């Protein structure tokens, strides 16, 4: 038995869960009717299909498959390149700029002639209607779940207004040079969808809802599948989809996804199990990997009343206790060591004083300085998931971490295993919330794509429950650097400030940095045109089936 499998089946609980997941997935896949040649079938890591109202849950995997292909934003990602971080491109707005003399206000010039899938017009009224859906609690169309995600991803939203049918203005609470990188997460659903569903968002999800994207939802079967059809009337003729149909299926267990691919039940699986990669390659399947802005950490709960992580020495010590190379080996090279929020090769990594490596002696010495010795070991609980978007293979990876920290530095870690959406919700809880069950850490994979994400996760203004700063971490040098890059329009000033901010994320770490994912996927050779961009997202219009 491989080292990977020995971790994956370590406990009876895990075995039971895996068996159940495999059986459920097999039942779903066995019931699948025959599909046309131009149909692409994808097994996701999600335990359920992402919500289909226009702003999907299930993290960025939800947006990857049930967001951008169907529902678009004013700003979109350019996902056509592999040699650089994904940049922004015009979406439902043809262009945007800061208002003259007002660095807090952005003017978006909307694309004319765009239709939602239901034939209704996309215009400024539809933009305002959707923004009210996210940010105006007393609006008839207010959607609580979508609002929570939007407010966390766009914490700087202030006011907004229609200037004319093709122009809207959005004002942020503070200047933010990176605001377009936040606007990319605000997706737009047809107001007519809400009316047709009797003004009930629960029913909107099963209509199905209408967006403006290159695919439209044709069928939703909860916990089983979503079927997407090509939108032949898509506004960008150059970006029309090449496949007729996409079928998305939730298959949370890695070995179940592997079996589905090998048996021909699907054409593409997310996150194949590492110990299956060699056999997949020898059988002729395509394995894709690629660097992208992703970090797999543990979030420290610094703000809890009795948290051991209030002491920076403890936070630094654990970063010296992790055998990252060993974990990369467990993953068959589908990850790389993480020693900061950004990769060490990133030009914005900076020159921090700490260059973390596997150094148990140093880690134990720092723990001892903080009062944790073999007689009084550091012990804490981490909340983890059994699967989920970007979570890689959380059960065996966390079991490796548990054993590694115990053997290397005498640290005792226990886990509270929860469903992925529960874990995502936990990131917005206050440090001593009873729903955390005393957890002093969260294992949530996270993007590291741009300064807007940096602000969302680490700015003091975004302490939970208002934003994603679950740790309630505050560093004055970081705050000053973030303010500088937010207020500047000079690329050099922004880059210098970003490096300074990142140095503080390393030297005063809010996270235990573990690995960066290399985004593995496995596909049949019939899948053509796939591009693995340096992004969490994908351009599904590039893919064809042959």
C-alpha positions as CSV (number, residue, x, y, z in Angstrom):
1,X,0.0,0.0,0.0
2,X,1.4,3.4,-0.9
3,X,2.2,6.1,1.7
4,X,-0.7,8.2,0.4
5,X,-3.3,5.4,0.8
6,X,-2.0,4.6,4.3
7,X,-2.9,8.2,5.3
8,X,-6.1,8.3,3.3
9,X,-7.6,5.3,5.2
10,X,-6.1,5.9,8.6
11,X,-9.4,6.0,10.6
12,X,-12.6,4.1,10.6
13,X,-14.6,7.3,10.2
14,X,-12.7,8.2,7.0
15,X,-13.1,4.7,5.6
16,X,-16.9,4.9,6.2
17,X,-17.1,8.4,4.6
18,X,-15.1,7.3,1.5
19,X,-17.1,4.2,1.0
20,X,-20.4,6.2,1.2
21,X,-19.1,8.8,-1.2
22,X,-17.9,6.2,-3.7
23,X,-21.2,4.4,-3.6
24,X,-23.3,7.6,-3.9
25,X,-21.1,8.8,-6.8
26,X,-21.3,5.4,-8.5
27,X,-25.1,5.4,-8.2
28,X,-25.3,8.8,-9.7
29,X,-22.9,8.0,-12.6
30,X,-24.6,4.6,-13.3
31,X,-27.9,6.4,-13.8
32,X,-26.4,8.8,-16.4
33,X,-28.0,8.5,-19.8
34,X,-26.0,8.3,-23.0
35,X,-24.6,11.7,-24.0
36,X,-23.7,13.2,-27.3
37,X,-20.2,13.5,-28.5
38,X,-20.1,17.2,-28.0
39,X,-20.9,16.8,-24.3
40,X,-18.2,17.4,-21.7
41,X,-18.7,15.6,-18.4
42,X,-16.8,16.9,-15.4
43,X,-16.5,15.5,-11.8
44,X,-16.1,18.3,-9.3
45,X,-14.7,18.0,-5.8
46,X,-17.9,19.7,-4.3
47,X,-20.2,17.5,-2.2
48,X,-23.2,19.2,-3.8
49,X,-23.9,21.2,-6.9
50,X,-23.1,24.9,-6.3
51,X,-26.2,27.1,-6.0
52,X,-27.7,28.2,-9.3
53,X,-29.1,31.7,-8.6
54,X,-26.2,33.5,-10.1
55,X,-23.7,33.8,-7.3
56,X,-22.8,30.2,-6.5
57,X,-21.6,28.9,-3.2
58,X,-18.9,26.2,-2.8
59,X,-16.1,28.7,-2.9
60,X,-14.2,29.3,-6.0
61,X,-15.0,25.9,-7.5
62,X,-18.6,27.1,-7.5
63,X,-17.6,30.3,-9.4
64,X,-15.3,28.3,-11.7
65,X,-18.1,26.0,-13.0
66,X,-21.4,27.7,-12.0
67,X,-20.3,31.3,-12.0
68,X,-18.4,32.8,-14.9
69,X,-19.5,30.3,-17.6
70,X,-23.1,31.4,-17.0
71,X,-23.2,34.6,-15.0
72,X,-20.8,37.4,-15.7
73,X,-19.5,40.6,-14.1
74,X,-18.7,44.1,-15.3
75,X,-15.0,42.9,-15.2
76,X,-13.8,39.5,-16.2
77,X,-10.6,37.5,-16.1
78,X,-8.4,36.9,-19.1
79,X,-7.9,33.1,-18.7
80,X,-6.2,32.4,-22.0
81,X,-2.5,32.5,-20.9
82,X,-0.4,30.1,-18.8
83,X,2.9,32.2,-18.6
84,X,1.6,34.9,-16.2
85,X,-0.9,35.6,-13.5
86,X,-4.4,36.1,-15.0
87,X,-5.2,39.7,-15.7
88,X,-8.5,41.6,-16.1
89,X,-10.4,42.2,-19.3
90,X,-13.6,44.0,-20.1
91,X,-16.8,42.1,-19.4
92,X,-20.3,43.5,-19.2
93,X,-18.5,46.9,-19.0
94,X,-16.6,47.8,-22.1
95,X,-14.3,50.1,-20.0
96,X,-13.9,51.7,-16.6
97,X,-12.0,54.5,-15.0
98,X,-11.7,56.5,-11.7
99,X,-13.8,59.6,-11.7
100,X,-11.8,62.8,-12.3
101,X,-10.7,64.2,-9.0
102,X,-12.3,61.4,-7.0
103,X,-10.2,58.3,-6.3
104,X,-13.1,56.5,-4.5
105,X,-15.5,56.6,-7.5
106,X,-15.3,54.3,-10.5
107,X,-17.3,54.8,-13.7
108,X,-18.3,51.7,-15.6
109,X,-19.4,52.0,-19.2
110,X,-21.7,49.2,-20.0
111,X,-21.7,47.0,-23.1
112,X,-24.7,47.7,-25.3
113,X,-26.9,45.2,-26.9
114,X,-26.3,42.4,-24.3
115,X,-29.2,40.1,-23.5
116,X,-29.7,37.8,-20.6
117,X,-30.5,34.1,-21.5
118,X,-34.2,34.8,-21.1
119,X,-34.1,37.6,-23.7
120,X,-34.3,40.5,-21.4
121,X,-31.9,43.4,-21.6
122,X,-28.7,43.9,-19.6
123,X,-28.5,47.5,-18.8
124,X,-27.8,50.0,-15.9
125,X,-31.1,49.1,-14.3
126,X,-30.1,45.4,-14.1
127,X,-26.8,46.4,-12.6
128,X,-28.4,48.5,-9.9
129,X,-31.0,45.8,-9.3
130,X,-28.3,43.2,-8.7
131,X,-26.2,45.5,-6.5
132,X,-29.3,46.1,-4.4
133,X,-29.7,42.3,-4.2
134,X,-26.3,42.1,-2.6
135,X,-25.9,45.3,-0.6
136,X,-29.4,46.6,0.2
137,X,-31.0,44.6,3.0
138,X,-34.5,46.0,2.6
139,X,-34.7,45.5,-1.2
140,X,-37.4,43.0,-2.4
141,X,-34.7,41.0,-4.2
142,X,-32.2,40.8,-1.3
143,X,-30.5,37.4,-1.2
144,X,-28.9,36.8,2.2
145,X,-26.5,34.0,1.1
146,X,-25.3,35.9,-2.0
147,X,-25.1,39.1,0.1
148,X,-22.8,37.5,2.7
149,X,-20.4,36.3,0.0
150,X,-20.4,39.6,-1.9
151,X,-19.9,41.8,1.1
152,X,-16.9,39.7,2.1
153,X,-15.4,39.8,-1.3
154,X,-16.2,43.4,-1.9
155,X,-15.8,44.9,1.6
156,X,-15.2,48.4,0.3
157,X,-18.6,48.8,-1.4
158,X,-20.0,52.2,-0.5
159,X,-22.7,53.6,-2.8
160,X,-23.7,53.2,-6.4
161,X,-26.0,54.9,-8.9
162,X,-27.2,54.9,-12.5
163,X,-25.8,57.7,-14.6
164,X,-27.7,56.6,-17.7
165,X,-28.8,53.4,-19.3
166,X,-25.2,52.5,-20.2
167,X,-23.3,54.0,-17.3
168,X,-23.1,53.3,-13.6
169,X,-20.9,54.8,-10.9
170,X,-19.7,52.8,-7.9
171,X,-18.1,54.6,-4.9
172,X,-15.9,52.7,-2.4
173,X,-15.6,53.5,1.3
174,X,-11.9,54.3,0.9
175,X,-9.6,54.7,-2.2
176,X,-8.7,51.4,-3.7
177,X,-6.5,51.1,-6.8
178,X,-7.3,47.4,-6.8
179,X,-11.1,47.8,-6.8
180,X,-11.6,46.2,-10.3
181,X,-10.1,43.1,-8.8
182,X,-12.9,43.0,-6.4
183,X,-15.6,44.0,-8.9
184,X,-14.8,40.8,-10.8
185,X,-16.7,38.8,-8.2
186,X,-20.0,40.6,-8.6
187,X,-22.1,38.5,-11.0
188,X,-25.4,39.5,-12.7
189,X,-28.6,37.6,-12.9
190,X,-31.7,38.6,-14.9
191,X,-34.2,40.4,-12.8
192,X,-36.8,38.6,-14.8
193,X,-35.6,35.3,-13.3
194,X,-36.6,36.6,-9.9
195,X,-40.0,37.7,-11.1
196,X,-40.7,34.4,-12.9
197,X,-39.9,32.5,-9.7
198,X,-42.5,34.5,-7.7
199,X,-39.7,36.5,-6.0
200,X,-38.3,33.4,-4.3
201,X,-34.6,32.8,-4.7
202,X,-35.0,29.2,-3.8
203,X,-37.2,28.8,-6.8
204,X,-34.9,30.9,-9.0
205,X,-32.3,28.2,-8.6
206,X,-34.5,25.6,-10.3
207,X,-36.0,27.7,-13.1
208,X,-33.1,27.8,-14.1
209,X,-31.8,31.3,-13.6
210,X,-30.6,33.4,-16.6
211,X,-27.2,35.1,-16.9
212,X,-25.4,36.5,-19.9
213,X,-22.5,34.0,-20.2
214,X,-21.4,31.6,-23.0
215,X,-23.4,28.8,-21.4
216,X,-26.9,28.7,-20.0
217,X,-28.3,26.3,-17.4
218,X,-30.7,23.8,-18.9
219,X,-31.3,21.4,-16.0
220,X,-30.6,21.3,-12.2
221,X,-30.9,18.1,-10.3
222,X,-29.9,18.8,-6.6
223,X,-27.0,16.8,-5.3
224,X,-26.7,15.0,-8.6
225,X,-25.9,17.2,-11.7
226,X,-26.2,20.5,-13.5
227,X,-26.5,20.6,-17.3
228,X,-25.3,23.6,-19.3
229,X,-26.0,24.3,-22.9
230,X,-24.0,26.5,-25.3
231,X,-25.4,30.0,-25.6
232,X,-25.5,30.5,-29.3
233,X,-26.6,34.1,-28.9
234,X,-23.6,35.0,-26.7
235,X,-22.6,38.7,-27.1
236,X,-18.9,37.9,-27.8
237,X,-18.9,36.0,-31.1
238,X,-15.2,35.2,-30.7
239,X,-15.8,33.5,-27.4
240,X,-18.7,31.2,-28.2
241,X,-18.3,27.8,-26.6
242,X,-17.1,24.9,-28.7
243,X,-19.0,22.1,-26.9
244,X,-22.8,21.8,-27.1
245,X,-23.2,20.7,-23.5
246,X,-21.4,20.5,-20.2
247,X,-22.6,18.2,-17.4
248,X,-21.3,19.0,-13.9
249,X,-21.4,16.3,-11.2
250,X,-20.4,16.6,-7.5
251,X,-18.1,13.7,-6.6
252,X,-16.3,14.7,-3.4
253,X,-14.1,11.6,-2.9
254,X,-10.9,11.5,-4.9
255,X,-11.0,7.7,-5.5
256,X,-14.6,7.9,-6.7
257,X,-13.6,10.6,-9.2
258,X,-10.7,8.4,-10.4
259,X,-13.0,5.4,-10.9
260,X,-15.5,7.5,-12.8
261,X,-12.7,8.7,-15.2
262,X,-11.3,5.2,-15.7
263,X,-14.7,3.7,-16.4
264,X,-15.6,6.3,-19.0
265,X,-18.4,7.9,-16.9
266,X,-16.7,11.3,-17.1
267,X,-14.2,13.0,-19.3
268,X,-12.5,15.2,-16.7
269,X,-11.9,15.1,-13.0
270,X,-10.7,17.8,-10.6
271,X,-7.9,16.8,-8.2
272,X,-7.1,13.2,-9.0
273,X,-5.5,11.2,-6.2
274,X,-1.7,11.5,-6.3
275,X,-1.1,7.8,-6.1
276,X,-3.2,7.3,-9.2
277,X,-1.4,9.7,-11.5
278,X,1.2,7.3,-12.8
279,X,-1.4,4.6,-13.7
280,X,-3.5,7.3,-15.4
281,X,-0.6,8.5,-17.5
282,X,0.4,4.9,-18.5
283,X,-3.3,4.3,-19.5
284,X,-3.1,7.3,-21.8
285,X,-5.0,9.9,-19.8
286,X,-3.9,13.5,-19.9
287,X,-2.7,15.0,-16.6
288,X,-2.5,18.8,-16.4
289,X,-0.8,20.8,-13.7
290,X,0.2,24.4,-13.5
291,X,1.3,27.1,-11.1
292,X,-1.5,29.4,-9.9
293,X,-2.2,31.8,-7.1
294,X,-3.3,29.3,-4.4
295,X,-2.1,28.7,-0.9
296,X,-3.2,25.8,1.4
297,X,-2.7,27.0,4.9
298,X,-4.1,26.9,8.4
299,X,-5.6,30.2,9.6
300,X,-4.5,31.0,13.1
301,X,-7.3,32.0,15.5
302,X,-5.4,34.9,17.1
303,X,-8.4,36.7,18.5
304,X,-9.8,33.9,20.7
305,X,-9.6,34.7,24.4
306,X,-7.2,31.9,25.3
307,X,-5.5,31.5,22.0
308,X,-1.8,30.4,22.1
309,X,-1.4,32.2,18.8
310,X,-1.4,35.6,20.3
311,X,2.3,35.0,20.7
312,X,4.1,35.6,17.4
313,X,6.8,33.2,18.5
314,X,4.3,30.3,18.5
315,X,3.0,31.3,15.0
316,X,6.5,31.5,13.7
317,X,7.6,28.3,15.4
318,X,4.9,26.1,13.7
319,X,6.1,27.5,10.4
320,X,9.5,26.0,11.2
321,X,8.0,22.7,12.3
322,X,6.3,21.8,9.0
323,X,7.9,19.2,6.7
324,X,6.7,20.8,3.5
325,X,8.9,18.7,1.3
326,X,7.5,15.5,2.9
327,X,4.0,16.6,2.2
328,X,4.9,17.5,-1.4
329,X,6.2,13.9,-1.7
330,X,3.0,12.5,-0.3
331,X,1.2,14.5,-3.1
332,X,3.4,13.1,-5.8
333,X,4.8,16.5,-6.6
334,X,1.4,18.1,-7.3
335,X,2.2,21.0,-4.9
336,X,5.2,23.1,-3.8
337,X,6.3,24.3,-0.4
338,X,4.7,27.5,0.8
339,X,6.7,29.9,3.0
340,X,4.5,32.9,2.6
341,X,1.2,34.1,1.2
342,X,2.9,34.5,-2.1
343,X,5.4,32.0,-3.7
344,X,9.0,32.7,-2.9
345,X,9.6,33.2,-6.6
346,X,7.1,36.0,-6.8
347,X,8.7,39.4,-7.3
348,X,6.4,40.8,-4.6
349,X,7.6,38.2,-2.0
350,X,10.1,40.8,-0.6
351,X,12.9,40.1,1.8
352,X,11.4,39.0,5.1
353,X,13.7,38.2,8.0
354,X,12.2,34.7,8.3
355,X,12.8,32.2,5.5
356,X,10.8,29.2,6.8
357,X,12.1,25.7,6.2
358,X,11.8,22.4,8.1
359,X,13.9,23.1,11.2
360,X,12.4,21.2,14.2
361,X,15.2,22.3,16.5
362,X,14.4,26.0,15.9
363,X,10.7,25.4,16.1
364,X,11.0,23.6,19.5
365,X,13.3,26.3,20.8
366,X,10.8,29.0,19.9
367,X,8.0,27.1,21.4
368,X,10.0,26.7,24.6
369,X,10.6,30.4,24.7
370,X,6.8,30.9,24.5
371,X,6.3,28.4,27.4
372,X,5.5,25.2,25.5
373,X,7.7,22.3,26.5
374,X,7.5,18.4,26.5
375,X,6.0,18.8,29.9
376,X,3.5,21.4,28.7
377,X,3.0,20.8,25.0
378,X,1.2,23.0,22.6
379,X,-2.2,21.5,22.0
380,X,-5.0,22.9,19.8
381,X,-7.9,22.0,17.5
382,X,-8.2,22.8,13.8
383,X,-11.5,22.7,11.9
384,X,-11.0,21.0,8.5
385,X,-13.2,19.8,5.7
386,X,-13.5,16.4,4.0
387,X,-13.4,17.9,0.5
388,X,-14.1,21.2,-1.2
389,X,-13.0,23.8,-3.7
390,X,-9.2,24.1,-3.7
391,X,-9.0,22.0,-0.6
392,X,-6.8,19.5,-2.5
393,X,-7.0,16.2,-0.5
394,X,-7.7,17.6,3.0
395,X,-8.0,14.4,5.0
396,X,-4.7,12.7,4.2
397,X,-2.9,16.0,4.1
398,X,-4.1,17.1,7.5
399,X,-3.3,13.6,8.9
400,X,0.2,14.1,7.6
401,X,0.3,17.6,9.3
402,X,-1.0,16.1,12.6
403,X,1.7,13.4,12.6
404,X,4.5,15.8,11.4
405,X,3.9,18.4,14.1
406,X,3.7,15.7,16.8
407,X,6.9,14.0,15.8
408,X,8.9,17.1,14.9
409,X,7.9,19.5,17.6
410,X,5.8,17.7,20.1
411,X,2.6,19.6,19.1
412,X,-0.7,17.9,19.7
413,X,-3.4,18.7,17.1
414,X,-7.0,17.4,16.9
415,X,-9.4,17.9,14.1
416,X,-13.1,18.8,13.8
417,X,-14.2,17.6,10.4
418,X,-17.0,19.5,8.9
419,X,-18.6,20.0,5.4
420,X,-16.9,22.5,3.1
421,X,-19.7,25.1,3.2
422,X,-19.8,24.9,7.0
423,X,-16.0,25.5,7.1
424,X,-16.4,28.5,4.7
425,X,-19.0,30.0,7.0
426,X,-16.7,29.5,10.0
427,X,-14.2,31.9,8.4
428,X,-16.8,34.7,9.1
429,X,-17.3,33.8,12.7
430,X,-16.0,35.8,15.6
431,X,-13.0,34.1,17.4
432,X,-14.9,32.7,20.4
433,X,-18.1,31.8,18.5
434,X,-19.5,28.5,19.9
435,X,-19.9,27.1,16.4
436,X,-16.1,26.9,16.2
437,X,-16.2,24.4,19.0
438,X,-12.9,25.8,20.4
439,X,-11.0,25.6,17.1
440,X,-7.8,27.6,17.1
441,X,-7.3,27.1,13.4
442,X,-9.2,26.7,10.1
443,X,-7.8,24.8,7.1
444,X,-9.2,26.9,4.2
445,X,-7.4,27.0,0.9
446,X,-7.2,30.6,-0.4
447,X,-6.3,32.7,-3.4
448,X,-3.2,34.9,-3.5
449,X,-3.9,36.6,-6.9
450,X,-3.8,40.3,-6.2
451,X,-3.8,43.2,-3.7
452,X,-7.5,43.1,-3.5
453,X,-7.5,39.6,-2.1
454,X,-4.7,40.6,0.2
455,X,-6.8,43.4,1.6
456,X,-9.8,41.2,2.0
457,X,-8.0,38.6,4.0
458,X,-5.6,40.7,6.1
459,X,-6.8,44.3,6.5
460,X,-7.8,45.1,10.0
461,X,-11.0,46.7,8.7
462,X,-12.0,43.2,7.6
463,X,-12.0,41.5,11.0
464,X,-14.6,38.7,11.1
465,X,-17.6,38.8,11.0
466,X,-17.3,41.8,8.6
467,X,-14.8,40.2,6.3
468,X,-12.3,37.4,5.8
469,X,-9.8,38.4,8.5
470,X,-10.8,35.5,10.6
471,X,-7.6,35.7,12.6
472,X,-8.3,39.3,13.7
473,X,-4.7,40.0,12.8
474,X,-3.4,43.6,12.8
475,X,0.0,44.8,11.9
476,X,0.6,48.6,11.7
477,X,3.4,48.3,9.1
478,X,1.2,46.2,6.9
479,X,-1.7,48.7,7.3
480,X,0.5,51.6,6.2
481,X,1.8,49.6,3.2
482,X,-1.8,48.6,2.2
483,X,-2.9,52.2,2.4
484,X,-0.1,53.3,0.2
485,X,-0.8,50.8,-2.5
486,X,-4.5,51.5,-2.3
487,X,-4.1,55.2,-2.8
488,X,-1.4,55.2,-5.5
489,X,-1.7,54.9,-9.3
490,X,2.1,54.5,-9.8
491,X,3.0,50.9,-10.5
492,X,6.4,51.2,-8.9
493,X,4.9,52.6,-5.7
494,X,2.2,49.9,-5.7
495,X,4.9,47.1,-6.2
496,X,7.2,48.5,-3.4
497,X,4.3,48.7,-1.0
498,X,3.0,45.2,-1.9
499,X,6.5,43.8,-1.1
500,X,6.6,45.6,2.2
501,X,3.1,44.3,3.1
502,X,4.0,40.8,2.2
503,X,7.2,40.8,4.3
504,X,4.9,41.5,7.3
505,X,2.7,38.5,6.4
506,X,5.8,36.3,6.6
507,X,7.5,37.8,9.7
508,X,4.3,38.3,11.7
509,X,2.4,35.4,10.2
510,X,-1.4,35.2,10.5
511,X,-1.3,31.8,8.9
512,X,0.6,28.5,9.1
513,X,1.9,28.4,5.5
514,X,2.0,24.8,4.2
515,X,1.9,24.3,0.4
516,X,0.9,26.0,-2.9
517,X,-1.3,23.7,-5.1
518,X,-0.2,22.9,-8.7
519,X,-3.8,22.5,-9.8
520,X,-3.8,18.9,-11.1
521,X,-6.6,17.6,-13.3
522,X,-7.0,14.4,-15.3
523,X,-8.8,14.1,-18.6
524,X,-9.4,11.8,-21.5
525,X,-7.5,12.5,-24.7
526,X,-10.9,13.5,-26.3
527,X,-10.7,16.8,-24.3
528,X,-8.9,19.3,-26.5
529,X,-8.0,23.0,-26.2
530,X,-7.9,23.1,-22.4
531,X,-5.7,25.9,-20.9
532,X,-4.6,25.8,-17.3
533,X,-4.3,29.5,-16.5
534,X,-2.6,31.0,-13.5
535,X,-6.0,31.5,-11.8
536,X,-8.6,29.6,-9.8
537,X,-10.9,29.9,-12.8
538,X,-11.1,28.4,-16.3
539,X,-12.1,29.5,-19.8
540,X,-14.6,26.8,-20.7
541,X,-15.2,28.3,-24.1
542,X,-11.7,27.1,-25.2
543,X,-12.5,23.4,-24.7
544,X,-13.7,21.0,-27.4
545,X,-14.4,17.3,-27.6
546,X,-13.0,15.2,-30.4
